[in-house]
Amino acid sequence: MFKALILDGDTLIPKLLPQAIKSVELIHGDGGPGSIKQMNFAEGSHMKYVKHRVDALDKEKMTYSYSMVEGGEYADKIESISYEIKMEASPAGGCKGTNLSKYHPKPGVVINEEEIKAGKEKAMAVFKAVEAYLVANPEAYA
């Protein structure tokens, strides 16, 4: 799951969700910490793009941290959103994933729970799409 979602996600996710995500471009860097990636949304989306900065990537520990630094539907309310993703192998096979999101609003702005819930649902939809692909194609990342 880590390899598909994180390491190959820039090419895999637009293939799995073309109705939502048009492409992911590496704007700056080599994909490691400090790199900037731009996720471009499909035509008809209410957002054009978001830019993410890679904060940390540890392939051995299967952890990935990044921050949304530009764009998005809450650009007028948020300075940034930080994400920390960790995958752990499960004894019964498969893996367990955790995703921690930290919202950093602009001064004087309050983010309501409905907005946070909507963001979590979108992230979960991406995770579920990758999971469904891996279940249907177990040899893809064996």
C-alpha positions in Angstrom: 0.0 0.0 0.0 2.8 2.5 0.9 4.5 2.0 -2.4 1.3 2.3 -4.5 -0.2 5.2 -2.5 3.0 7.2 -1.7 5.9 6.2 -3.9 3.9 5.6 -7.1 0.9 7.7 -6.2 1.7 10.6 -8.5 1.2 8.3 -11.6 -1.2 5.7 -10.1 -3.8 8.0 -8.5 -4.7 10.0 -11.7 -5.1 6.6 -13.5 -7.5 5.3 -10.8 -9.4 8.6 -10.3 -9.3 10.4 -13.7 -12.7 11.9 -13.0 -11.2 13.8 -10.0 -7.4 14.1 -10.6 -6.0 15.0 -14.0 -2.3 14.8 -13.1 0.4 15.3 -10.5 3.5 17.3 -11.5 6.8 17.6 -9.8 7.4 21.4 -9.8 10.6 21.5 -7.7 13.0 18.9 -6.4 13.5 15.1 -6.8 10.3 13.9 -5.0 12.1 13.9 -1.6 11.9 16.4 1.3 11.7 20.0 0.1 10.1 19.0 -3.2 7.0 20.8 -4.4 4.2 18.8 -6.3 1.2 20.2 -8.0 -2.0 18.1 -8.1 -4.2 19.2 -11.0 -7.9 18.5 -10.8 -10.1 17.3 -13.6 -12.2 19.6 -15.7 -15.4 20.6 -13.9 -13.9 20.5 -10.5 -14.5 23.5 -8.2 -10.7 23.5 -7.6 -8.0 23.9 -10.3 -5.0 22.6 -8.3 -3.2 22.3 -5.0 0.5 22.4 -4.3 2.1 20.1 -1.7 5.5 20.4 -0.2 7.1 17.1 0.8 8.3 17.5 4.4 9.6 14.0 5.2 9.7 10.6 3.5 11.0 7.4 5.2 10.6 4.3 2.9 11.9 1.9 5.6 9.5 3.1 8.3 6.7 3.7 5.7 6.1 7.3 6.8 5.3 10.3 4.7 4.7 13.9 5.7 3.6 16.7 3.4 1.9 20.1 3.6 -0.6 21.8 1.3 0.9 25.1 0.7 -1.1 26.6 -2.1 -4.6 26.3 -3.7 -7.4 24.1 -2.5 -10.9 25.0 -1.7 -10.0 26.6 1.6 -7.2 28.8 0.3 -8.9 31.9 1.6 -9.1 30.4 5.1 -5.9 28.3 5.5 -2.2 29.1 5.7 -1.5 25.4 5.2 -2.5 21.9 6.1 0.1 19.4 7.3 -0.4 15.6 6.8 1.4 12.7 8.4 0.8 9.3 6.9 2.1 6.1 8.4 1.7 2.5 7.2 2.3 -0.6 9.3 2.4 -4.2 8.2 -0.4 -6.2 9.8 0.3 -9.7 11.2 -2.6 -11.1 9.3 -1.4 -9.6 6.0 -2.2 -6.2 4.5 -1.5 -3.1 6.5 -2.8 -0.5 8.8 -2.7 3.1 7.8 -3.0 6.3 9.9 -3.3 9.8 8.6 -3.0 12.8 10.9 -4.1 16.2 9.5 -3.2 19.5 11.1 -5.0 22.6 9.9 -3.2 25.9 10.2 -5.9 28.6 9.6 -5.2 32.2 8.7 -5.4 34.7 11.7 -9.0 35.1 12.9 -10.4 32.2 10.9 -12.1 29.3 12.4 -12.4 26.0 10.4 -15.6 24.2 11.2 -15.9 20.4 11.6 -17.9 20.0 8.4 -15.0 21.3 6.4 -12.6 19.0 8.1 -14.9 16.0 7.7 -15.2 16.8 3.9 -11.4 16.8 3.6 -11.1 13.5 5.4 -13.7 11.9 3.2 -11.8 13.0 0.0 -8.6 11.6 1.4 -10.4 8.3 2.3 -11.8 8.1 -1.2 -8.2 8.1 -2.6 -7.1 5.5 -0.1 -10.1 3.3 -0.9 -9.4 3.6 -4.7 -5.8 2.5 -4.2 -6.9 -0.3 -1.9 -9.5 -1.6 -4.4 -6.8 -1.5 -7.1 -4.4 -3.6 -5.0 -7.1 -6.1 -4.1 -8.1 -6.5 -7.8 -4.4 -6.6 -8.9 -2.4 -8.3 -6.1 0.5 -9.0 -8.5 0.9 -5.2 -9.2 2.9 -4.6 -6.0 3.8 -8.1 -4.9 
